[in-house]
Amino acid sequence: VFNIENVSFFRVYSSSFPHLHPVLFIFCKPPQLQTKGFGTLLINKVFENSNADYLSTCYGATEPLVYFWKEIDFKTIHLGIKRDASSGSHSVTMIKAKTHAGIELSEQAQLIFNHSFPQLLSDSFKNLEPSIVFSLLTNVNNVFNPDDLKRLSAFAHESRGYENSQYLLCELVLSKLTDNQHLSENEKHILIYKVLQKHSWETVKLKMGKQVSGKKEALILLRSAVSKLLNG
């Protein structure tokens, strides 16, 4: 018997035979076989020997599973709005394209997801765990003019308020969050809770637990995180 968190549903699709159902594998790694490379070897062999347009996987999103599939070049195209009743996780769908048709489909699906996911973080995914948000985000190539950078720097150095900086902070976080190597876990969390999910200061305090005692400490942590994004 395996924990549901170790299970992924693995599909092979081909547009060459649209009347056929996809092949479905239930891919399960018990704990004693994890991190041994068996899963990666199996999936790579299936990919190499398949004439499908793309491979697809669907599973309850946890941070280790998301990174496992990303490391073998699967791309996220969908995250279920509702949590699964048994696992409590949102189901994520990822694909790896092989043919030209598969690549076209993958690129279109990724574009839609990468545009819609950040918008849903303050709505349907407002309570999505920061670790999952971080693992699924893809940096957006936003360009900041000198005046924008001055405003962001002013916020980081306590001479500009949060409310007057919010729209720029959101663009900055979406541009640089996942590539920055200098942020602490607490700094990542507050950027996600406040800037992307747009929680109130009181809710941020509750979610951060003992890490912040109120708005003042939360702002200090947020300004520190923004400074690192600007300098990273």
N, C-alpha and C positions, 0 to 999 in steps of 0.2 A: 504494500500500500504506500503510495507516494503522496506527499503534500501537494495540494493543487498549485502552489507557487512554482513547482518544478515542471509543470506541464505546459507545453506549447502545441498548438495545432498548426501543422505544416502542410501547405498545399502547393501543388504544381499545376500551372495553367498553360494552356497553349491555344492561341487563336486559330491554329491550323485545323482544329477539330472542335468548333464551337458547340456542336451538338453533344459532346461528351462532358460528363461531370469531371471536375478536377480530382486529381489523386489526393487523398487525405492521409497524412501520417499523424499519429499522436506521438509527439516527441517528448520523452520524459527522461530526466537525468536524476537518479537518486543521489543523495548527498555524497556518498562515498565515491561516486564517479564524476563529480563536478570538478572543474579546473584541471582535468586531465587531458583535455584536447579532443576527447572522443566525439563530442557534439559537433565541434567545428569540422573535424575530419569527415563525419557523416554528411553534413550539409554541403560541404565543398564537393564531395564526390557526387552527390545527387545533382548539384548544379553543373558540374563538368560533363556529366553523362546525359543530361536532359536536353531535349529539343524543344522545351517549353519556352514561351515568351518571357515568363518570369516565375519566380518562386514567391510564395506568400506565407506569412506566419501570423497567427492571432493568439494572444495570450493575455492574462491578467497582468497589468503593468506593475512591475517592481523595478527598483533601480538596477539590481544585478542582471535581470533578464533583458532590460532595455539595452544595457551596455554590451551584453553578450551578442545580441543580434546586430547591434551597430558595428561591433568589431569585425563582423564578417560581411559588412557592407550592405546590410538591409536598411532601407529607408522608411521612415514613418510616413504613413499616408492617412491615418485615421485614429482618433481616440474616442471611445464610446462615451456618451454623455452621462449615462447612469452607471453606478457601481454594480458589480455582480453581487447577487444576494448572498452567495456562499463565501466567496473570497474577499469581498469588500473592495476589490480592485476595479479600475476602469479597464476595459479591454482595448488593447492597442493592436493595430494592423500595420505590418511592415512588409515591404516587397524588395526583391532583388531582381533587376531586369537583366535579360540576356540578349534578346533579339532587338532589332530596330523598333518593332512595334511595341515591345515591352518597355524599352527605354522611353519612347514617347509617352506611353501611358504613365510610367513612373514619374517622369518630370512634371507632367500636368497635375498628377495627384499630389506630389510633394509641394508644388507651388500653391495649390489651394490650401493644403494643411498649414504650410508655413505662414500664410497670410491670415488664416482664420484662428489658429490656435492662440496667438497672443491676445487677440480680441476677446476670446472666450475666457481668458484667465480672470477677468473681473466680473464674469457672469456665471456661466455653467460650471467652470472649473475654479471657482473662487476658493474652494477648500481643497484643491488638489495639493498633495504633499510637495514641499519645495524640491525634494530630491527627484521627484518624477518630473516636475516642471523643468528643472535644470537639465535633466537627461534628454528631454524631448525638444527643447528649444534649439533653433538654428539661428545663428547671428544674421541680422539684417544689415545690409550695407547702407546705413544712413550717413549722409555727409553733413558736417557741421561747419557753418561759416564762423568767422572770427567772433562776431557778436554772440552767437550761440555759445561758443566755448567760454567767453567772458562771463556769461550768465551762469553757466554750469559751475565755473570756478568760483564765482561769488557764492553760490549755494554751498559748495564744499567748504568754503572758508568763513561761513556764518554771517555773510553780509547780504544774503537774499533768502527769503522765506520759501518753504516747501510749496505752498499753493501756487506761487508765481513761477515756480520752476517745474511743475509736475509734467507738463507736456514734453519738455526737453529731457527730463530725467527718464521718462519712459522710452524715448528714442535712444538715449545713451545706453540704457540697460539692454535693450533689444539688440544693440549693435556690438556690445563688448562683453556681456556677462559670461558667456560660456567659454570665451577664449582667455579670460583673465586668470592668471595663475597665483595672484597675490591675495585674493579675497579669502577671509576666514569663512567657516561655515555659517557663523552668525551673520556676517555681512551679506552672504548670498541669500540667507533666509529673509533678512529685512528688505532687501531689494525686491524680492519676489512678493512678500506679504504686502508691503506698502506701495511700491511703484507699479508692479504688474497686476496684482490681485486687488489693489486699491482698498485694503481694509482700513477701518478707522484706527486711530492711534490706540484706543482702548483695546480693540481686538488684537492689534499687533502686540501689545503688552501681554495679553493672555496667551497668545500663540508662542511668544518668545520665552515665556516662563520666567525663570530667575535671571535670564540674560539682560533684561531691561526692567527697570522699576517704574517707568512711566514715559511720557512723551519726550521729556528732556533727554533722557539716556538713549531713547530710540533715535532721536534726531542726531545725537552725537555719533552713534553707530552708523546711521545712514550717510551722514556727511563723510565719514571716514571711508565708507565703501565707494562713494561717488568719486572721492579724491583718487582712490586706487584705479578706478575705471578710467579716469582722465589721464593718469600717468602710466597706465599699462599698455 
